[in-house]
Amino acid sequence: MSMNLGPRFSYPCNVALLCAAVTLTAAYAHWNTHGWEAALAVAALFGAASVVFVWILARHARANRAALERESALTRVVKTAFECSRAAARSSSEDGLFRDVCRLLVETGEFSSAVVWGPGPDARSLRAEACHGGVPFKVGDCAAPDAASAPARMAALRAFNTGFPCLLTGSAALPLLRAGRPVGVLDIAWQESTLFASETLELMKVVSDDLGAALERQGLTTEHRRVLQAVESAAESIVITDADGFIQYTNPAFSRLTGHSRE
């Protein structure tokens, strides 16, 4: 049965085999010329040197592989943050924005799950506004910290109540702020039982800030529509002029009461 050690071990193993061949060759040469005692001494010396050399080489290869993996992960997170920022910039609804961001975090960022929590029916619960990945609930479910996954839920609730990120081993809860007040939480989990790398955390904070800015922008747009609808349906005549007194806007009641066209 063959055994595939993979690229992580192939180079150090090849070097180890080469060192073993050199050690055997040197020992055989000394056995022919100086006897078996000299051959054993040479074999011990070459063997010890080979072990140290292969150990150093393996550590170096492992460090290089870890650096490449970190670089690849950071590149993936940067791409995810960029795509999330684009989604926030072109979003027209909260629900669509939350779904897009959760999907991007899992499918592009390769996080294990992403959830956007909103306020629940009481002060000790949160409501899932959007989710993607391996989560044991669906959109619309409400959960309190005493349910399953209590540490993660408690972290999300703490981030919602304080407005500050809350980090756990394997997950992070980032508050979504609108006008400086928490209105939701972006809850991200990953496979490894480690804390966020500092670069990844900063990029995820950018994502949560972009979400908060998009929510604030959408809130202002909704408020603008509400005010405009109230002005348009008002029974009183409303006229808006510029600094020079030129009319910029009139509501329908102005035309009804004065008989003048809005144009």
N, C-alpha and C positions, 0 to 999 in steps of 0.2 A: 504494500500500500504506500503510495507516494504521499509526501507531506509538503504542502505549499506554505512556506514561511512568509511570503509576501515581500514587497519592496522594503519594508522597514528593517528586515533582518538579512536580506540577501547579500548586501555589500559587506557587512562585518563578517558574515559566515564565509564568504569567499576569501577574505583576507585571512581568517583563522585557518582555513584549509591550506592556503599558501604558506603560512608560518609553520604549520605542522609538517608540510613537505620539506621546507628548508631545514627544520630541526632534524628530521629523520635523515636527510642527505648528509648534514654535517656530522651527525652521530655515526653514521655508517662509515664515512671517510675516516674519522678518528679511530673507529674500531679496527679498520684495516691497518692503520699505521701505528697506533699507540695502545691498542688493546681495549678491552671492554670497560675498564675503569675510566679511561679518558672519554670513551664514548658516552658513558652515563653522565659524567660531569658536563660535557658539552650539551647533552640533551636537556639536563636540568636547567642550565643557563639559558639556552635558547627558548626552552619552554616557558620559563618565568618571564623573560622579556616579551615573548609572544602574547602571553596572557595580559600583561600590562598594556601592551600596544593595542590589542583588540578591545580591551575594556575602555580605553580612552577613545578609540574610534567609535565604539558603540554609543558612548555618551554624547559624542559630538553629533553623530547621526540622529540620535533621539532629540537633541536640542534643535537641530535644523528642522526636523519634521514638526516639532511643536511650534516653532516660529512660523513655518509655512501654514500650518493649520490656523494659527491666530490671525495671520494676514488674510487668509481666505475667509475666515469668519467675519473679520472686520469689513472686508470688501462687500460681503453679502449683506451685512447690517447697514452699511452706507447706502447700498442700492435700495434696500427696503425703506430706509428713512426718506430717501428721495422720492420713491414712489408714493409713500404715505403723504408726503408734503404736496405732491401733485394732486392726489385724491382730495386732500383738504381744500386746495385752492379752487378746484372745479366742482365741489359738492354743492348740491342744491337742497339736500334734506339731511337731517341728523341720522335717520335710520340707514340711508344709503351710505353715508360717510362711515358710520360705525361698522357696517358690514364689510365695506371695502378695506378698511384698515385692518380689521381682524383677519380677513382672508390674506392680505399681503404679508402680514407678520408671520403667518403659518406657512404659506406656500412659497413666498420669496425669502423671508428671513429664516425659515426652517426652525421656528420656535414650535414647541409641542402644542401650545394652545394660546389663545388670546381672547380676552373677554372685556367688554365695556360694561361697567356697572353704572347704574343710575340709582337715585334715591328710591328706597322701598317704601312700603306702607307705614313703617314706623322708624324711629331713630336708630334701631339696632339691626336693621336689615337692608339689603341692597337688592335691586332688580336687574336682571341680565337684559341689557338693551341689544347686545349683539355678541356672538361668540363663534369661534371657529377652532377646529382641532379636537383633541381628546378631552372633552368636558362632560361631566355626568349630569348635565341639565340642558335646557333649551331656552330660547329667547322668551322672555316674559316670566320666567321662574323667579321667585323671591327666595332668598336664603339668608339665614342669620348665622353668626359665627359659631353657634353651637351645633350646626349641622356638620355633614361630612366636610373634610378639608378645612377644619376649623382654623388652623394657623393662617392659611392663605386668605380666607374670608375675613379674619380679624385684621390682617394686614390691609386688605382693601378698605375695610370700614375705618381703620385708623387713618389711612391716606385721605379718605373722603372727609373725615371730621376735622383733620388738622391742616389739610392742604399741602402736606409734604410727602415726598416719596417714602415708601416703606419697603425695605429689601429683606427677603428671606433666602435661604439656601434653595436655589432652584426656581425662584419666582421673584417678581417685582410688581408692586402696585404704585402707579403713577397718577396723581390727581389731575383731573381736567378742570381748568379754571376758566370761568367766564366773569369778566369784570373783577378779577381778583378773588372770586368766591368759588369753592369747589362745587361742581355740578355733576361730576361723575368720576370714574376711576378706570384707567386702562390697566388691566391685570394680565401680565405676560408670564408664561412658564416655559421652561426648557428642560431638556432631557438630563443634562449633567447636574450633579448635586454640588454645584458651586455657586458663588455669588457672581453678579454681573461684573465683567471687566469694566474698568472705568470709562474706556472709550465707548463701549456699547451702551452703558448707562447714560452717558451724555447724549448720544444719538437718540435713544428712546425718550429722553426728556424733551428733545427737539420735536419728536413726533407728538408727544402729549401736549406741548405748547402749541403746535400747529392745529391740533384738534380743538383746543380751547379757543384759539383765535377764530377758527372756522365757526364754532358754536356762537361766539360773540357776534361775528359778522352776520350769521343767520338770524340771531336774535334781534339785531338792529334792523335787518330787512323786514322781519315779521312785525316789529313795532312800527316801522315806517308804513307798511301796508295797513296796519290797524288804524293809525292816525289818519292816513289818507282816506280810508273808508269812512271814518267818522266825519271828516271834513266834507267829503262828497255827499254824505247823507244828511248833513245838518240842515235844519229848517231856516237858520239865520244866514244872511248874506255874509260871505267871507271873501275879502280881497287882499291880495299880497302884492306889494309894490316894491320897487328897488329904491336905492337911496335918492334917486332923482324924481321919484313920484310916478314913474311909469309902471303901469299894471303888468305884473308877471303871471298872476293866477287869479281866477275867480271860480267859486264853486257853483253847482247848478242852481242853488237858491238865489244867487245874484241875478241870473238871467230871468228867473221866474218873477222876482220882486221888482226888477228895474226894466225888464223888457229888452235889455241889451244882450247881444250875442256874446258868448265867451271869447270868440275870436276878435 
